[in-house]
C-alpha cells in the first residue's frame, strides 16, 4: 500500500467536535490522546469502571471533556487492536502494517513520545479510524500534537448512571 493511499490531507485544517473520557478532573492532553463520540467516551469509561469493579481496584472517577480537534494530515487506520489500556500500544498495533517501510524503520525502537515526535516531524497530526469497540462504526481520532486540541467544555464528573444514559441515548 502506498503512503498517499492512507493519508488524508486537507487543503486547510479540518475541525472536528469530539469527546474524551478520562479519570482526570483537569486533563492535560499528551500525544496519543483518543477522542470520539460522546457515546464512545461514555462506553470507554463504563468499561473502565466495570474492569475496576471486576478486579476490586480502587473506583475509577469518570469525566467527559468536549474538545475541538484541528487536523490537517491524518493517517487512516483500522481498529483491529480491541481494548488495550495503553493507547500508544494500541495505535502502534494498528499502524504497524500501514506505514511505508522507510517510516516504519525510522520508528523502530522508539518510545511512544519519540514516535509521536517523528510522526509530527513528518507532518502527521494523528490517526482516524472507524471504532470497532466503543460506539461501533463511529469515527475516532488519536492526536499526536496536543496543539491540535482545544477544550470546548470543561471536564464534567459523571456517575455510572449518567454515563449509561449517554450511552443508551445515542444508540
Buried (B, 14 or more C-beta within 10 A) or exposed (E): EEBEEBEEEEEEEBEBEBBBBBBEEEBEBBBBBBBBBBBBBBBBBBBBBEEBEEEEEEEBBBBBBBBBBBBBBBBEBEBEBEEBEEBBEBBBBBBEEBBBEEBEEBBEEBEBEEBBBBBBEBEBBBBBBEBBBBBEEBBBBBBBBEEBBEEEEEBEEBEBEBBBEBBEEBE
